[in-house]
Amino acid sequence: MPSVPTTSLDLGSAAFVADPYPSLAHERERHAVAWHEPSGMYLAFSHAAVGAVLRERRLGRIWRDREPTAALEPFNLLHRNQMMENEPPDHARLRRPVARAFNRGHVERLRPRVRALASGLLEQVDPAGFDLVGDYAEPLPVLVIAELLGVPTSHADDLRDWSQAIVRMYEVSPSDSVQAAAVAAAADFAGLVRELVAERRTAPRDDLMSDLAATELSDDEVVAAVVLLLNAGHEASVNVFGNGMVAALRRGLRPGQDPEPSVEEMLRFDSALQLFERTATEDVEVAGVVVEEGQKIAALLGSANRDASVFDRADEMLLDRDPNPHVAFGAGVHFCLGAPLARMELAESLALLDATYPGLTLRGEPESRGTFVLRGVRSVPVAAG
């Protein structure tokens, strides 16, 4: 019986988090899939292996409550009822009402509003120096997704804080303080959404939360769906924008000149979501390695998106790259439902930024969030040039 490839990659080291791509390239050259003892799961590195992990129905999202379960119940409750943490038939039941609501035209209807919100944010910055993330990229998706759902914008700052606290739980070995902050944020977040859902059940409005409240989903499931959409709608957009703009500015590129292909390359080049776990519901072979029932395997999306066997000049940022079969939004049944909103929002905000400040330059070193699973920058100091 052939031996299983292994890797001792330190997913939490400062050097790896700062720039994971050289290490991922080294691993990808050695093996498509390898056992990672520190995390107790397999890691998939190549584009083909990651695609197989994402599409293989015998590899599922099987939620297990974080422990200690009593202390972490607010966090567990949100995830236990999310579409992203369930497989068919529950996944389809939870996803269908959200998909129907998105299909009613909510996203395209928001396009003029996205432009107006982005324009308003740019009007408030000092061209001589501002934070591209804190002043523009971060507040915009919160305002957009809040408006889509029907959450009052007066809660925008809370939504950002709650979202960031919750998603830090997805990192490797979160600390006790991170867990405590995530539990508090989950409780407060769910409390607000539960109040709003109750209001929509008695007085519906023209928003996505009203659509969801009118479905067969339970209160817990509606709350979980709204929180997931707020978290994902915020985190994906701000991190793709921040990562992509840092890379573009360092290379003297202007993604806003042709935003749609630029968005795809920003998604590929420095992926916001780097790791997505699956669990084998029965023994399944991936790239010659058998993942046994109950074992986990993580798709390393950022590694797949730099696979030189798929992408020509994979470590270069080519804003007109075509084709661009990246997996930044996942694949299979868990393909990101909010991808059309994220793409539209990113394209509009990039185009407006370039039209307003075509000579934008970095005026300091960007500050990393210091996380790997959700990779992003906390601040990007820029000037209009």
HUKADA-V885480 format. One record per backbone hydrogen bond with DSSP energy under -0.5 kcal/mol. NH is the residue of the N-H (numbers start at 1). CO is the residue of the C=O. Records with the same first field share a line. If there is no record, write none. Layout:
# HUKADA-V885480
NH = CO + CO
This chain:
# HUKADA-V885480
7 = 35
11 = 9
13 = 10
17 = 13
18 = 14
19 = 15
24 = 20
25 = 21
26 = 22
27 = 23
28 = 24
29 = 25
30 = 26 + 27
31 = 27
34 = 43
35 = 5
36 = 41
37 = 7 + 35
39 = 36
40 = 36
41 = 36
42 = 296
43 = 34
44 = 298
45 = 32 + 43
46 = 32
50 = 46
51 = 47
52 = 48
53 = 49
54 = 50
55 = 51
56 = 52
59 = 56
60 = 58 + 279
62 = 60
63 = 61 + 85
72 = 68
73 = 70
76 = 72
77 = 73
78 = 74
79 = 75
80 = 76
81 = 77
82 = 79
85 = 82
86 = 83
90 = 87
91 = 87
93 = 89
94 = 90
95 = 91
96 = 92
97 = 93
98 = 94
99 = 95
100 = 96
101 = 97
102 = 98
103 = 99
104 = 100 + 101
105 = 102
106 = 101
107 = 102
109 = 105
110 = 106 + 107
111 = 108
114 = 110
115 = 111
116 = 112
117 = 113
118 = 114
119 = 115
120 = 116
121 = 117
122 = 118
123 = 119
124 = 120 + 121
125 = 122
127 = 125
129 = 126
130 = 382
132 = 130 + 380
135 = 131
137 = 132
138 = 133
139 = 133
140 = 136
141 = 137
142 = 138
143 = 139
144 = 140
145 = 141
146 = 142
147 = 143
148 = 144
149 = 145
150 = 146
151 = 146
155 = 152
156 = 153
159 = 155
160 = 156
161 = 157
162 = 158
163 = 159
164 = 160
165 = 161
166 = 162
167 = 163
168 = 164
169 = 166
170 = 167
171 = 168
174 = 171
179 = 175
180 = 176
181 = 177
182 = 178
183 = 179
184 = 180
185 = 181
186 = 182
187 = 183
188 = 184
189 = 185
190 = 186
191 = 187
192 = 188
193 = 189
194 = 190
195 = 191
196 = 192
197 = 193
198 = 194
199 = 195
200 = 196
201 = 197
202 = 198 + 199
203 = 199
207 = 205
208 = 148
209 = 149
211 = 207
212 = 208
213 = 209
214 = 210
215 = 212
222 = 218
223 = 219
224 = 220
225 = 221
226 = 222
227 = 223
228 = 224
229 = 225
230 = 226
231 = 227
232 = 228
233 = 229
234 = 230
235 = 231
236 = 232
237 = 233
238 = 234
239 = 235
240 = 236
241 = 237
242 = 238
243 = 239
244 = 240
245 = 241
246 = 242
247 = 243
248 = 244
249 = 245
250 = 246
251 = 247 + 248
252 = 249
253 = 248
257 = 254
258 = 255
259 = 256
262 = 258
263 = 259
264 = 260
265 = 261
266 = 262
267 = 263
268 = 264
269 = 265
270 = 266
271 = 268
274 = 272 + 373
275 = 373
276 = 299
278 = 297
279 = 60
280 = 295
281 = 58
282 = 58
284 = 291
286 = 289
289 = 286
291 = 284 + 289
292 = 290
294 = 280
295 = 292
297 = 278
298 = 42
299 = 276
300 = 44 + 298
301 = 274 + 299
302 = 274
304 = 300
305 = 301
306 = 303
307 = 304
308 = 306
310 = 307
311 = 307
312 = 310
314 = 311
316 = 313
318 = 316
319 = 317
321 = 318
326 = 324
330 = 327
334 = 331
335 = 332
336 = 329
339 = 336
342 = 338
343 = 339
344 = 340
345 = 341
346 = 342
347 = 343
348 = 344
349 = 345
350 = 346
351 = 347
352 = 348
353 = 349
354 = 350
355 = 351
356 = 352
357 = 353
360 = 357
361 = 383
363 = 381
364 = 381
367 = 379
368 = 366
369 = 376
375 = 272 + 373
378 = 367
379 = 367
382 = 130
383 = 361
384 = 127
